[in-house]
């Protein structure tokens, strides 16, 4: 599954060099049967495509890396391959391991659920969104399949869960009225800007606000505002931890 927006990686032009290095490591560490397998070539190509591609998510990269790693029986061979991949991604070996780990954390979810979350600006394969994964699992239960529409409803329901009153045993507290109202505004903004490129989100939001201020608020004079991005008292899935 290849999903937009792109993974936070630059597009590199080292496909051939990385491919040659991986083939060299394979020749030293894999069996003759594996080396002659078309499946191995496909797995390597998937990894190279993930490195070079602009429409691959962290989930997709983790999936490709996990499939390719399966060919290495000895840790040493995989460590060498992971080092080559890390260099191509301009990261360290630990990041490669983390990408695979994060993929493992969500691979049991239906792919259309992962896609529905991604379309709403929620990349479930990132550690900061892990709290949502358990909520999604609980919501899906043992349902064998979900339609795309049902998958979207699951995500929409889960991201609204913070508005419910938590039990005394949970490590979260109920939101105040202002916090709940602000969270709902954030969700509306997030949903509205889902399909707009990140580089254009702020500009589109400003234009929409200008028109809304004029048409609905009656504001006609220019307003100068300094916007300073800051952390919220809420978690990324909209809950507030107990102090």
N, C-alpha and C positions, 0 to 999 in steps of 0.2 A: 504494500500500500504506500503510495507516494502522495503526500498531502502538502498543500501550501498553508501558511507561509513557509519560507525556507528555513532550514536549520540554521542556527546562528554560526555559520562557517563561511569563510570566503571560498570562492571558486578558484581552484588551483589548476595549473597546467602541467602536472607531473604524473599524469596517468601512466605513460609508458615506463617511466623510471620506477614508480612504485610497483607496477605490475611485474617488472623484471626482478625486482628485489624479492617480491613475494614468491615468484616462481623458483628463485634460487633457494629460498628457505624451504619451500615444499620439497624440492629435489633431495634435500639433505634429511628431512624429517618424516616424509610420508612414504607409504609403501608403493610398489610399482602399480598395483591395482588402483590405488587412489590417484596416482599421477596420471593414469590413462583414463580417468573418469571425466565424462563431460560435466557431471554434476559439480565436481571440484572447480572446473573452469567457470561454470555459471555462478558458483558461490563467490569466487574471487571477483568476477565481473560485477556482481551486486555490491560488493564492498567498494570497489573502485568507482562505481556509479554513485554510491552514496557520498563518497569523498568529493567527487567532482560536481554532483548534481545540485541544482538550485531548488528543487521541489521535494527534498527529502527532509523528514522530521527526525528528531532525536529517536523516536520510536522506530522508525524505519531503519535508521543506521544501526541501532542496537540489534534489531532483528537480523540484519545482514551480517553483522559481526558475529553474532551467536551461531549462525548457520555455518560460517566459515571456520570459526574456532573448533567446531565439532570434528573437523578433519584431523586436528592435531591431538594425538594420544599423549605425547610427552609435553610437559609444561614448558620445557626449554624452547621447543620449536615455536610454540604459540607466543612465548615472551618475545622472541626475535621478531615474529610477524607483527605483534602488537606494537613493538617499538617503531617499525617501519610505518605502520598505519598512523601512529601518534605523530610522527614527524610530518606526515602528509597533511594531517589535520591541524598541525601547529599547536599541539597540546602535549601533555605528558602521558605516560603509560597508565597512570592512575585514572585519568579522565576516560581513557578507553575502557578500563574496567568498570568505571561508574556508569558509562553509557549502557554497557551490557547489563549491569545490575539493575538499572532503572527500567530497562526493557523487561527484565524478568518480573519486575513489580507489577506490570500491567498486562502482560501477554495473555493472561487468562480472560481478559475482558473482550467482548465482541469488538471486532475492528470498526464496525459502524458506530459503536459507542465512543471509541477513541476519536474517530473522525468528527462526531457530533461535538465532543468537548473541544477539539482543536478549532472547529469553525466558530466557537464561541470565545476564542482567545485563551483556552485552557489546554496547555500541553501536559498531559498526564504523565509523560515520561520524564518530567523534571521533578526533582526532589521536593520542591516547594509546594507541589500540588498533590503529594502523597496522601494528605488527609482526605482528599476527595475520593481517592480510589476505594477506600473501605466503605464509604457511604454509597458509592455506586454499586459495589458488590452486594451490599445489604439490600439495596433497592431492586437489583436485578433478581436476586435469589437464585433459584434453580431453573429459571427460564432458559430453555435450550436455544432459542433464537429470538431476535427482536427485529422488527421492521425498522427501516431508517427513521420513520416518523416516531416510532416508539422509543428508539434510541435517543432521539432529540428530546423527547418528553422526560426521559430519565435524567438527562443532564440538566434540563431546565428545573426539574423538581429538586434535584440535589443542591444546586447552587442557591436555592431559596430556603433550604433547611435551616440556615441560621436564624430566620425569623421565628422559628418555633421555640418554645420555652424548654430549656434543657432540664434534665433531672438533677437532683441534688448530688448524685454520684459522678456526674460528668465534670471534666475539668474546664468547663466553659460557663459563662454567665449570660443571662439574657441581655440583649441589646437595649439601650435606652431608645426612646422614641426618635431622638435626633439621629442616633447611629443607624437605626433601622431605616429611616427615611433617606439618609445619605447612601446607605448600601443599595437601596432600590434605585436611586439615581445612577449610581455606578453601574449597576447591572443593565440599566436601559442604555447607558452610553456604550458599554462593552458590546451589547448586542447590536446596536446601531452601527458600530464601526467594525464589526466582524470581518466583512468582506472588503475592507479598504486597506491598502498597503500601509504598513507601519509608518513609512516616511510621510504619508499624506494624512494620517489620522488627526493630528493637531490642527492642520489647516482646515480640514472639513468640519471639525468640531467648532472652530472659531467662526466660520462662515454661518453655520447653522445657528449658533448662539446670537450672532449679530442680527440675523433675520428674525429670530424669535423675540429678541429684545425690542425690535422696532414694531413688529406686528402685534405682539401680545402684551408686552410690558409698557408700550408707549414711550420707550426710551429713544430719543433722537440725537442726543449729544454724545460725542465720542467718550469712551472710558478707557483709561490706561490701567492695565492690571499686570502685575508681575506674578507669574505662575512658578512656584517653587515645588518641584516634585518632592514628596516626603513620605515616609512610612506611615502606615495606618495602625490604629490600635486594634484593628481586626486582622484575622488571618486571611490568607488569600482566598479561602472559601467562605469568608464572611462571618467567622465566629470570633468571640472575644474570650480570651483565656482569663481564668481567675488569677488575681494578683498573688 
